[in-house]
C-alpha cells in the first residue's frame, strides 16, 4: 500500500512539474520571450574576423567577397591587410607620411560597400599630406576600439591623429550587456564569441574585464524556459552594468585622451548617428578634457541604405566623407 501511494504521489509531482513547465513555456512565448533559436546561414558569407585573447575578435588578413543582400543590391568585396586594417586603394604610398587612424565599428569599417567606396577611402583622395588607416572592426564599441588602439600604438609610431566613431548603442557594447553578448553569439558563424568589457569602481576608475563568453544552457535554442534561465544567469554575472553605460563610456573617452596626449597624438570623436545629440551626454566632459569632436548626422533614408542589410550605402559614405573633410580642415594639427 505504501509503495502504491509513493508511486502515485511521485507521478502527481512529476506531471505537476511538467504541466507547470508547459504553462510557463506557453506564457513566455505569448509574451514574445521565445527560445534563442538557430539562424539560417544559407548565405554562406565568409568570416572576416578571428578570435583574439584580449579584444574578443579582430579582422583577419584576406580578400572576402560577398553576395548582395537583395535583388536590387550589389556584390561587394572587403580586403584586410596584414596589419589588420582595411585596404584603402587610394592610400598615400609615401612611407614617411604621418597617419590618421580611424577606429570604430561596422559603419567605420564600411560594411556592405567596396574598399574604394568607404568614406575613409574617399577622404584619402582629398587628403594628400596624411596616410589614412582604417582599423575599424564590425561589432566594436568604444572599449574594444580603445583596446585595439593600444595594440596599434605598440608598433606604429607614425600616428598623428586618431578618429573614433560613436553611435549611441556603442555605450551598451562597452559595459558587457547581456543582450549584446547574446546577440553576438546568436549571429556569429564562428561559434561562441568572447566580449571584453569595462566598469567603473567606487573611485571612478576604469576596471577592465577579460573577454567573457555567454553561458551554454541545454535546450536554450529550442525552449523559452532555458533561454530565460541563461539570460538570468548572465545578467547576474554581468551585475546589471547597463545603467552605468554613459559613465563608463565617458571614462573610456578620458582614458583614450590621456593615452594619446602622452604620445602627442590628436584625438577626435566622430558622431555618425542619424539623429543629432548622440554626444550630448559627453560634451561637457569633452570641453573640460579638451577632446575634439565632429558630428555628421544624416537621416538614413532608403536611398542611403543598403537594402536587405541596413548599413549605410556608398551614397551615404560620400556624404560622410564630405562632412568629415569639411570639419577636419579646421581642427587637424598642422
DAKA-V623854 format. One record per residue. RES is the residue in one letter. PHI is phi in whole degrees, -180 to 180 (* if undefined). OMEGA is omega in whole degrees, 0 to 359 (999 if undefined). D_LAST is the distance of its C-alpha to the last C-alpha in Angstrom with 1 decimal. Layout:
# DAKA-V623854
res=RES phi=PHI omega=OMEGA d_last=D_LAST
res=RES phi=PHI omega=OMEGA d_last=D_LAST
This chain:
# DAKA-V623854
res=X phi=* omega=180 d_last=95.2
res=X phi=-64 omega=178 d_last=92.4
res=X phi=-63 omega=180 d_last=90.7
res=X phi=-63 omega=179 d_last=91.0
res=X phi=-64 omega=180 d_last=89.5
res=X phi=-63 omega=179 d_last=86.7
res=X phi=-64 omega=180 d_last=85.9
res=X phi=-63 omega=180 d_last=86.1
res=X phi=-63 omega=178 d_last=83.8
res=X phi=-64 omega=178 d_last=81.4
res=X phi=-66 omega=179 d_last=81.3
res=X phi=-61 omega=179 d_last=80.9
res=X phi=-63 omega=181 d_last=77.9
res=X phi=-60 omega=182 d_last=76.4
res=X phi=-69 omega=176 d_last=76.7
res=X phi=-65 omega=178 d_last=75.6
res=X phi=-66 omega=180 d_last=72.3
res=X phi=-61 omega=180 d_last=71.9
res=X phi=-63 omega=179 d_last=72.7
res=X phi=-62 omega=179 d_last=70.2
res=X phi=-65 omega=178 d_last=67.4
res=X phi=-63 omega=180 d_last=68.2
res=X phi=-65 omega=178 d_last=68.1
res=X phi=-64 omega=178 d_last=64.7
res=X phi=-60 omega=179 d_last=63.4
res=X phi=-64 omega=180 d_last=64.6
res=X phi=-61 omega=181 d_last=63.1
res=X phi=-62 omega=181 d_last=59.7
res=X phi=-68 omega=178 d_last=59.6
res=X phi=-60 omega=182 d_last=60.9
res=X phi=-91 omega=174 d_last=58.0
res=X phi=77 omega=180 d_last=55.4
res=X phi=-106 omega=184 d_last=55.0
res=X phi=-84 omega=176 d_last=55.9
res=X phi=-68 omega=181 d_last=55.6
res=X phi=-62 omega=176 d_last=52.2
res=X phi=80 omega=177 d_last=53.4
res=X phi=-103 omega=181 d_last=52.6
res=X phi=-86 omega=174 d_last=50.0
res=X phi=-92 omega=181 d_last=50.8
res=X phi=-100 omega=184 d_last=48.6
res=X phi=-67 omega=178 d_last=50.3
res=X phi=-65 omega=178 d_last=47.0
res=X phi=59 omega=177 d_last=46.5
res=X phi=-68 omega=176 d_last=42.7
res=X phi=-70 omega=178 d_last=41.1
res=X phi=-101 omega=186 d_last=39.5
res=X phi=-96 omega=182 d_last=35.9
res=X phi=-114 omega=175 d_last=35.6
res=X phi=-135 omega=180 d_last=37.3
res=X phi=-64 omega=177 d_last=38.2
res=X phi=-140 omega=188 d_last=36.0
res=X phi=-66 omega=181 d_last=37.5
res=X phi=-106 omega=185 d_last=34.6
res=X phi=-90 omega=188 d_last=32.8
res=X phi=92 omega=175 d_last=36.0
res=X phi=-159 omega=177 d_last=34.9
res=X phi=-154 omega=179 d_last=32.0
res=X phi=-63 omega=178 d_last=31.7
res=X phi=-113 omega=183 d_last=33.6
res=X phi=-58 omega=177 d_last=33.0
res=X phi=154 omega=175 d_last=34.9
res=X phi=-110 omega=186 d_last=35.4
res=X phi=-126 omega=182 d_last=36.9
res=X phi=-109 omega=184 d_last=38.6
res=X phi=-123 omega=172 d_last=39.7
res=X phi=-76 omega=179 d_last=42.3
res=X phi=-68 omega=181 d_last=41.6
res=X phi=-89 omega=178 d_last=42.3
res=X phi=-156 omega=180 d_last=44.6
res=X phi=-66 omega=180 d_last=46.6
res=X phi=-92 omega=185 d_last=44.0
res=X phi=-88 omega=181 d_last=41.1
res=X phi=-128 omega=173 d_last=39.6
res=X phi=-67 omega=177 d_last=39.4
res=X phi=-145 omega=184 d_last=36.0
res=X phi=-132 omega=177 d_last=34.6
res=X phi=-119 omega=177 d_last=32.2
res=X phi=-113 omega=177 d_last=31.1
res=X phi=-105 omega=183 d_last=29.9
res=X phi=-82 omega=184 d_last=28.5
res=X phi=-64 omega=179 d_last=29.7
res=X phi=-87 omega=179 d_last=26.8
res=X phi=89 omega=179 d_last=27.8
res=X phi=-91 omega=176 d_last=25.0
res=X phi=-82 omega=182 d_last=25.9
res=X phi=-61 omega=173 d_last=25.7
res=X phi=-117 omega=186 d_last=23.1
res=X phi=-55 omega=183 d_last=24.9
res=X phi=-96 omega=184 d_last=21.9
res=X phi=-54 omega=175 d_last=20.0
res=X phi=-68 omega=188 d_last=17.8
res=X phi=-85 omega=181 d_last=20.1
res=X phi=-69 omega=187 d_last=18.0
res=X phi=-66 omega=183 d_last=18.6
res=X phi=-81 omega=186 d_last=15.8
res=X phi=-65 omega=172 d_last=13.1
res=X phi=-67 omega=186 d_last=11.1
res=X phi=-116 omega=166 d_last=12.7
res=X phi=-107 omega=182 d_last=12.7
res=X phi=-103 omega=176 d_last=16.2
res=X phi=-104 omega=176 d_last=18.4
res=X phi=-133 omega=181 d_last=21.5
res=X phi=158 omega=184 d_last=24.4
res=X phi=-99 omega=189 d_last=27.9
res=X phi=-68 omega=179 d_last=29.7
res=X phi=-68 omega=177 d_last=27.8
res=X phi=-64 omega=176 d_last=24.5
res=X phi=-60 omega=183 d_last=26.4
res=X phi=95 omega=180 d_last=27.7
res=X phi=-58 omega=175 d_last=31.4
res=X phi=94 omega=178 d_last=33.8
res=X phi=-127 omega=181 d_last=31.6
res=X phi=-75 omega=183 d_last=31.0
res=X phi=-54 omega=184 d_last=28.0
res=X phi=-82 omega=181 d_last=26.7
res=X phi=-105 omega=180 d_last=27.2
res=X phi=-69 omega=181 d_last=25.1
res=X phi=-69 omega=176 d_last=22.1
res=X phi=-69 omega=177 d_last=19.9
res=X phi=-67 omega=179 d_last=21.4
res=X phi=-66 omega=177 d_last=21.0
res=X phi=-67 omega=181 d_last=17.3
res=X phi=-61 omega=177 d_last=17.0
res=X phi=-62 omega=186 d_last=18.7
res=X phi=-101 omega=181 d_last=16.0
res=X phi=-102 omega=188 d_last=12.8
res=X phi=-97 omega=186 d_last=13.0
res=X phi=-95 omega=175 d_last=10.0
res=X phi=-135 omega=170 d_last=10.9
res=X phi=-96 omega=181 d_last=14.4
res=X phi=-95 omega=178 d_last=15.8
res=X phi=-124 omega=181 d_last=18.6
res=X phi=-108 omega=181 d_last=21.2
res=X phi=-105 omega=179 d_last=23.1
res=X phi=-71 omega=178 d_last=24.9
res=X phi=-144 omega=180 d_last=28.7
res=X phi=-57 omega=178 d_last=31.4
res=X phi=92 omega=182 d_last=32.9
res=X phi=-73 omega=168 d_last=30.2
res=X phi=-110 omega=181 d_last=29.4
res=X phi=-69 omega=184 d_last=26.9
res=X phi=-68 omega=178 d_last=28.8
res=X phi=-63 omega=177 d_last=29.2
res=X phi=-63 omega=176 d_last=25.6
res=X phi=-62 omega=179 d_last=24.8
res=X phi=-61 omega=181 d_last=27.4
res=X phi=-68 omega=178 d_last=26.0
res=X phi=-61 omega=178 d_last=22.5
res=X phi=-60 omega=178 d_last=24.2
res=X phi=-64 omega=182 d_last=25.9
res=X phi=-62 omega=186 d_last=22.8
res=X phi=-71 omega=177 d_last=21.0
res=X phi=-68 omega=184 d_last=24.1
res=X phi=-123 omega=184 d_last=23.6
res=X phi=-117 omega=181 d_last=20.0
res=X phi=-107 omega=181 d_last=17.5
res=X phi=-104 omega=183 d_last=14.8
res=X phi=-75 omega=178 d_last=13.7
res=X phi=-114 omega=180 d_last=10.2
res=X phi=-143 omega=175 d_last=11.0
res=X phi=-119 omega=179 d_last=14.7
res=X phi=-118 omega=184 d_last=16.1
res=X phi=-110 omega=179 d_last=19.8
res=X phi=-79 omega=180 d_last=22.2
res=X phi=-141 omega=168 d_last=25.0
res=X phi=-124 omega=181 d_last=28.4
res=X phi=-54 omega=181 d_last=31.1
res=X phi=-71 omega=177 d_last=33.3
res=X phi=-65 omega=181 d_last=30.8
res=X phi=-63 omega=178 d_last=31.9
res=X phi=-71 omega=179 d_last=35.4
res=X phi=-66 omega=186 d_last=34.3
res=X phi=-78 omega=193 d_last=32.8
res=X phi=-115 omega=177 d_last=36.1
res=X phi=73 omega=179 d_last=38.7
res=X phi=-63 omega=177 d_last=40.3
res=X phi=-59 omega=181 d_last=43.8
res=X phi=-62 omega=183 d_last=43.3
res=X phi=-69 omega=180 d_last=40.1
res=X phi=-66 omega=177 d_last=41.5
res=X phi=-65 omega=180 d_last=44.7
res=X phi=-63 omega=179 d_last=42.9
res=X phi=-59 omega=182 d_last=40.9
res=X phi=-69 omega=180 d_last=44.2
res=X phi=-68 omega=186 d_last=46.0
res=X phi=-97 omega=180 d_last=43.6
res=X phi=-85 omega=175 d_last=42.7
res=X phi=-87 omega=183 d_last=44.5
res=X phi=-91 omega=185 d_last=43.8
res=X phi=93 omega=184 d_last=46.2
res=X phi=-72 omega=182 d_last=45.3
res=X phi=-99 omega=176 d_last=41.6
res=X phi=-98 omega=183 d_last=40.3
res=X phi=-127 omega=172 d_last=37.8
res=X phi=-79 omega=178 d_last=35.9
res=X phi=-151 omega=184 d_last=35.4
res=X phi=-136 omega=172 d_last=34.7
res=X phi=-146 omega=178 d_last=36.3
res=X phi=-109 omega=181 d_last=35.9
res=X phi=-86 omega=183 d_last=38.7
res=X phi=-66 omega=178 d_last=40.4
res=X phi=-91 omega=181 d_last=37.8
res=X phi=81 omega=181 d_last=35.0
res=X phi=-90 omega=180 d_last=33.7
res=X phi=-78 omega=176 d_last=32.6
res=X phi=-110 omega=183 d_last=35.4
res=X phi=-99 omega=178 d_last=34.9
res=X phi=-117 omega=179 d_last=37.8
res=X phi=-62 omega=182 d_last=38.4
res=X phi=-51 omega=182 d_last=38.8
res=X phi=-117 omega=179 d_last=42.1
res=X phi=-107 omega=179 d_last=44.3
res=X phi=-77 omega=182 d_last=46.5
res=X phi=-65 omega=176 d_last=50.1
res=X phi=-101 omega=177 d_last=52.7
res=X phi=-114 omega=180 d_last=55.8
res=X phi=-54 omega=176 d_last=58.7
res=X phi=68 omega=180 d_last=59.2
res=X phi=-67 omega=179 d_last=56.0
res=X phi=-82 omega=184 d_last=55.3
res=X phi=-111 omega=186 d_last=58.8
res=X phi=-123 omega=181 d_last=59.8
res=X phi=-64 omega=183 d_last=58.2
res=X phi=-59 omega=183 d_last=59.8
res=X phi=-76 omega=173 d_last=58.1
res=X phi=-66 omega=177 d_last=54.7
res=X phi=-64 omega=178 d_last=55.1
res=X phi=-61 omega=179 d_last=56.0
res=X phi=-62 omega=179 d_last=52.9
res=X phi=-61 omega=181 d_last=50.7
res=X phi=-62 omega=180 d_last=52.5
res=X phi=-64 omega=182 d_last=52.1
res=X phi=-69 omega=177 d_last=48.4
res=X phi=-62 omega=178 d_last=47.8
res=X phi=-67 omega=181 d_last=49.6
res=X phi=-64 omega=183 d_last=47.7
res=X phi=-89 omega=170 d_last=44.3
res=X phi=61 omega=176 d_last=45.5
res=X phi=49 omega=186 d_last=44.6
res=X phi=-75 omega=187 d_last=41.0
res=X phi=-62 omega=182 d_last=39.9
res=X phi=-67 omega=180 d_last=40.4
res=X phi=-106 omega=187 d_last=37.6
res=X phi=-58 omega=182 d_last=35.1
res=X phi=-67 omega=180 d_last=32.7
res=X phi=-61 omega=180 d_last=32.9
res=X phi=-62 omega=181 d_last=32.3
res=X phi=-63 omega=178 d_last=29.3
res=X phi=-60 omega=180 d_last=27.8
res=X phi=-68 omega=177 d_last=28.2
res=X phi=-63 omega=176 d_last=26.7
res=X phi=-57 omega=180 d_last=23.5
res=X phi=-62 omega=180 d_last=23.6
res=X phi=-64 omega=178 d_last=24.3
res=X phi=-64 omega=180 d_last=21.4
res=X phi=-61 omega=179 d_last=19.1
res=X phi=-62 omega=180 d_last=20.8
res=X phi=-59 omega=184 d_last=20.6
res=X phi=-73 omega=176 d_last=16.8
res=X phi=-62 omega=181 d_last=16.2
res=X phi=-66 omega=180 d_last=18.5
res=X phi=-111 omega=181 d_last=16.3
res=X phi=57 omega=178 d_last=12.9
res=X phi=-111 omega=180 d_last=12.2
res=X phi=-76 omega=181 d_last=11.0
res=X phi=-120 omega=179 d_last=14.2
res=X phi=-132 omega=174 d_last=14.9
res=X phi=-97 omega=184 d_last=18.6
res=X phi=-112 omega=179 d_last=19.6
res=X phi=-92 omega=180 d_last=23.0
res=X phi=-112 omega=182 d_last=24.9
res=X phi=-64 omega=181 d_last=28.3
res=X phi=-65 omega=180 d_last=30.6
res=X phi=-97 omega=177 d_last=31.4
res=X phi=-70 omega=175 d_last=29.0
res=X phi=102 omega=182 d_last=29.0
res=X phi=-60 omega=182 d_last=28.6
res=X phi=-95 omega=181 d_last=26.1
res=X phi=-54 omega=180 d_last=28.3
res=X phi=-67 omega=186 d_last=29.8
res=X phi=-116 omega=191 d_last=26.5
res=X phi=-63 omega=178 d_last=24.5
res=X phi=-63 omega=177 d_last=26.0
res=X phi=-67 omega=177 d_last=25.1
res=X phi=-61 omega=180 d_last=21.5
res=X phi=-65 omega=181 d_last=21.3
res=X phi=-67 omega=182 d_last=23.0
res=X phi=-93 omega=180 d_last=20.8
res=X phi=59 omega=177 d_last=17.5
res=X phi=-99 omega=178 d_last=17.2
res=X phi=-77 omega=176 d_last=15.2
res=X phi=-148 omega=179 d_last=17.3
res=X phi=-126 omega=176 d_last=17.8
res=X phi=-116 omega=176 d_last=21.4
res=X phi=-126 omega=187 d_last=22.7
res=X phi=-107 omega=179 d_last=26.4
res=X phi=-129 omega=177 d_last=28.9
res=X phi=-66 omega=184 d_last=32.6
res=X phi=-86 omega=179 d_last=33.6
res=X phi=-75 omega=178 d_last=36.5
res=X phi=-57 omega=181 d_last=38.7
res=X phi=-66 omega=184 d_last=36.9
res=X phi=-108 omega=186 d_last=33.7
res=X phi=-122 omega=175 d_last=35.4
res=X phi=-72 omega=182 d_last=36.8
res=X phi=-66 omega=181 d_last=40.5
res=X phi=85 omega=181 d_last=42.4
res=X phi=-130 omega=177 d_last=39.3
res=X phi=108 omega=178 d_last=37.3
res=X phi=-79 omega=177 d_last=33.7
res=X phi=-60 omega=178 d_last=31.3
res=X phi=-91 omega=184 d_last=32.1
res=X phi=-63 omega=179 d_last=30.0
res=X phi=-68 omega=177 d_last=30.1
res=X phi=-67 omega=178 d_last=28.6
res=X phi=-63 omega=176 d_last=25.9
res=X phi=-64 omega=179 d_last=25.0
res=X phi=-65 omega=178 d_last=24.8
res=X phi=-60 omega=184 d_last=22.6
res=X phi=-63 omega=180 d_last=20.2
res=X phi=-65 omega=180 d_last=20.1
res=X phi=-66 omega=181 d_last=19.6
res=X phi=-64 omega=181 d_last=16.9
res=X phi=-61 omega=180 d_last=14.9
res=X phi=-58 omega=181 d_last=15.5
res=X phi=-79 omega=182 d_last=14.2
res=X phi=-63 omega=182 d_last=11.2
res=X phi=-58 omega=184 d_last=9.7
res=X phi=-89 omega=187 d_last=10.0
res=X phi=-121 omega=177 d_last=8.9
res=X phi=-67 omega=176 d_last=6.3
res=X phi=-68 omega=180 d_last=3.8
res=X phi=-75 omega=999 d_last=0.0
